[in-house]
Amino acid sequence: MTVVLELAKIDKRFGGVHALRGADLEARSGEILGLCGENGAGKSTILKILSGVYPAGCYEGSIRVLGKERRFATTRDAEEAGIAIVHQELMLVPELTVAQNLTLGRETIGFGLVDDDAMEAGAQKLLTRFGVQRDIDATAPVSTLGIGLQQVVEIVRALAGEAKILILDEPTAALTAKEAARLMDWLRDLRSAGTTCIYVSHRMDEVFALCDRITVLRDGKTVGTVDAKTTSPDAVVSMMVGRTVAKGKRAQTIGPPKGPAAIELQAVSVALAGAHSEAGVQEENGARTHAVERVSFSVRRGEIVAVCGAMGSGRTALLSTLFGCAEVGFTGTVKLEGREIALGSTRAAIAEGIAFVPEDRKGHGLVLGMSVAQNLALPPDKERVARFFEWLGFVDEDEEELLAQRRIEELHIRGAADAEVATLSGGNQQKVVLGKWLEASPRVLLLDEPTRGVDVGARDEIYDLVERLTNRGAAVILASSDLAEVLRLAHRVFVLRHGRVIAELDGRTTTEEEIVALATGAAELETEQKSPLAKSVVPEAKHDQPMRMEEACPS
């Protein structure tokens, strides 16, 4: 095969941080090359160099495209060379519509003006071409879509061009299994047509199902490139981290803790904020009006409870509501250690000892322009280290620095305390989001996709951190689309569909297959096919209490 892309001896520094140390990469025509490495290994830096985000001159080494050396001064230079990239962090303009984002920089002009009708028609054709026209309204502002659908828009925009080299950075992190499978089919078709793809992912099953070869980075250096067909996932993980990482472990081998509930939800309902919200889908018998509908369950101290469901099931809406973020408020009752509480704002939730790690760490979990130390000291409870100085109007920066150093060492964060948090890799940013809650010792910890875009090594560290918090007595509610993660952590699993709890499962014994069958309705469909008289594999959950599934097949 012809070599279409070659990076040689790429070296890049950010102040005192040596991000790339002579890294090499070679991609061939009509292949899908996997690019793997821990967070902080240098993957995102290479991608930004390739896409012109980091211009020639700010790094050492050379880039050759189809045998010709290229020096990209801008992202447009990279695009003109035939390179398209889908970044891990979304690059959409939230205020613009889907159509405007899909055609940004390629607008249809008529008589000197943008032809909005032609632009929307073109966007609709693109959405139809990739089979997502029913899920995404071309005229809707991107900000009204859930993060998963925004990711789909980003991918469609990249695939719309005639790129010779397509680079995807964690493209399935926010996608459903169906959307991820559809994306893989697109990439296989592109490979057959001769397009070169570079696929960055921490999900080894995807890498080995899709890629022809795999290049591994560690500490800014290229460890090697291997053939996916003749190499095992364990071997690649070992190359990535330089050590053996436990896999398939199910930590919760004992039943849920006993005792009174730390947090209890009674018939909690959250209305939809708008027609295109994260849960804005249609019910079988008419328009859906609630993101969450009459959800009831409790979590004890030291217990991890997972809420699972397909995109739009209400997972994010539920956790956001418990953190005081419901745009239209909620009905029902939330009790903390037997006492009814009001959750009208995030400040109120934090005051009650509730902490939240959101799905979108950059948009809602961090202040990107602030340092690592400043982000770690953000929650109000942590500011007690500076309370003595508040009357003077300044913060004790020495105390803040000491706190940051403790957390950096404890969580193995790769980044200096005074570094802008925006310069850290995704996994290290996620550790900062989690770490800022440690000093507060929360009563309730809400986790929404806590390891999205996080490498296998950092993932184990985050799991250990979560379990450490539960050992201190925190009650944890976990929303995750990674079912291996759910089974790794959860004592109990509640399955949501269309905003309702349809089943409660035992985390010690349940399987991924059963959770998927319940979450997607496949279990009900199978039962209906076997017996025309049967309406569901499980009875409809009562309005005041979720259904118990202790006797069901384990999930």
Buried (B, 14 or more C-beta within 10 A) or exposed (E): EEBBBBBBEBBBBBEEBEBBBEBBBBBBBBBBBBBBBBBBBBBBBBBBBBBBBBBBEEBEBEBBBBEEEBEBEEBEBBBEBBBBBBBBBBBBEEEBBBBBBBBBEEBBEEEEEEBBEBBBBBBBBBBEEBEBBEBBBBEBBBEBBBBBBBBBBBBBBBBBBEBBBBBBBBBBBBBBBEBBEBBBEBBBEBBEEEBBBBBBBBBBEBBBEBBBBBBBBBBBBBBBBBEBEEBEBEEBBBBBBEEEBEEEEEBBEEEBBEEEBBBBBBBBBBBBBEEBBBBBBEEEEEEBEBBBBBBBBBBBBBBBBBBBBBBBBBBBBBBBBBBBBBBEEBEBEBBBBEEEBEBEEBEBBBEBBBBBBBBBBBEBBBEBEBBBBBBBBBBEBBBEBBEEEEEEEEBBBEBBBBBBBBBBEBBEBBBBBEBBBBBBBBBBBBBBBBBBBBBBBBBBBBBBBBBBBBBBBBBBBBBEBBBEBBEEBBBBBBBBBBBBBBBBBBBBBBBBBBBBBBBBBBBBBBBBEBBBBBBBBEBBEEBBEEEEEEEBBBEEBEEEBBBEBEEBBBB
